[in-house]
Amino acid sequence: MPLFALPAELTLNTATAVRRQALSALAAQATPWEIDASALQTFDSASLALLLELRRAAPQQTLQVRGVPRRLADLARAYGLDFLITPVTAQP
């Protein structure tokens, strides 16, 4: 399964570069795409925008996100995007 690990910081200032890296790393891969979010420490709503974009770009829109920090899961719920992140993957 293709895997892309998000960096410790994913904010509006870094999202474009991370997007480019993720699409490059995952583009030639089969589904499902898998994103490891366990390193995330500093993030904002740009992280959710990136996950949405990756989901749209993924073949058959298959994207799995693991190691989601609880604050990111809370942010996703607040924006109505919790379908991106399952509660099972949320971490404290």
C-alpha positions as CSV (number, residue, x, y, z in Angstrom):
1,M,0.0,0.0,0.0
2,P,1.4,3.4,-1.0
3,L,2.3,5.5,2.1
4,F,3.0,9.2,2.5
5,A,4.0,10.5,5.9
6,L,2.9,14.1,6.7
7,P,5.6,16.3,8.3
8,A,5.4,17.7,11.8
9,E,4.1,21.1,10.4
10,L,1.3,21.4,7.9
11,T,-0.1,24.9,7.8
12,L,-1.0,27.4,5.1
13,N,2.7,28.3,4.8
14,T,3.8,24.7,4.1
15,A,0.8,23.1,2.4
16,T,1.8,23.8,-1.2
17,A,5.2,22.1,-0.8
18,V,3.6,19.1,1.1
19,R,0.9,18.8,-1.6
20,R,3.5,18.7,-4.3
21,Q,5.5,16.0,-2.4
22,A,2.5,13.9,-1.6
23,L,1.1,14.0,-5.1
24,S,4.5,13.1,-6.5
25,A,5.0,10.3,-4.1
26,L,1.5,8.8,-4.5
27,A,0.7,9.6,-8.2
28,A,2.1,6.5,-9.7
29,Q,0.8,4.2,-7.0
30,A,-2.2,1.9,-6.8
31,T,-5.0,2.3,-4.4
32,P,-5.7,2.7,-1.6
33,W,-3.4,5.6,-0.9
34,E,-2.4,5.8,2.8
35,I,-1.4,8.9,4.7
36,D,0.4,8.7,8.0
37,A,-0.4,11.8,10.1
38,S,1.2,10.6,13.3
39,A,4.1,13.2,13.1
40,L,1.7,16.2,12.9
41,Q,2.2,18.6,15.7
42,T,1.5,22.0,14.2
43,F,-1.4,22.2,11.7
44,D,-4.4,24.3,10.7
45,S,-7.3,23.9,8.3
46,A,-4.9,23.7,5.4
47,S,-4.2,20.1,6.5
48,L,-7.9,19.3,5.9
49,A,-7.8,21.0,2.5
50,L,-4.8,18.9,1.6
51,L,-6.5,15.7,2.7
52,L,-9.6,16.6,0.6
53,E,-7.4,17.3,-2.4
54,L,-5.5,14.0,-2.0
55,R,-8.8,12.2,-1.7
56,R,-10.0,13.7,-4.9
57,A,-6.7,12.9,-6.7
58,A,-6.5,9.3,-5.4
59,P,-7.6,6.6,-7.9
60,Q,-11.2,5.7,-7.1
61,Q,-11.0,8.4,-4.4
62,T,-9.6,5.8,-2.0
63,L,-7.6,7.5,0.8
64,Q,-6.8,6.1,4.2
65,V,-5.5,8.3,7.0
66,R,-3.8,6.8,10.0
67,G,-2.2,8.2,13.1
68,V,-4.5,11.2,13.3
69,P,-3.9,13.5,16.2
70,R,-7.0,14.1,18.3
71,R,-7.0,17.8,17.6
72,L,-7.0,17.2,13.9
73,A,-9.9,14.8,14.2
74,D,-11.7,17.5,16.3
75,L,-11.0,20.0,13.6
76,A,-12.3,17.7,10.9
77,R,-15.6,17.2,12.9
78,A,-16.0,21.0,13.3
79,Y,-15.7,21.5,9.5
80,G,-18.0,18.5,8.8
81,L,-15.1,16.6,7.2
82,D,-15.0,13.7,9.7
83,F,-15.6,11.3,6.8
84,L,-11.9,11.9,6.0
85,I,-10.8,10.6,9.4
86,T,-12.3,7.6,11.1
87,P,-12.5,7.7,15.0
88,V,-10.5,4.5,15.1
89,T,-7.4,6.2,13.8
90,A,-7.6,9.2,16.2
91,Q,-4.8,9.3,18.8
92,P,-4.5,11.4,22.0
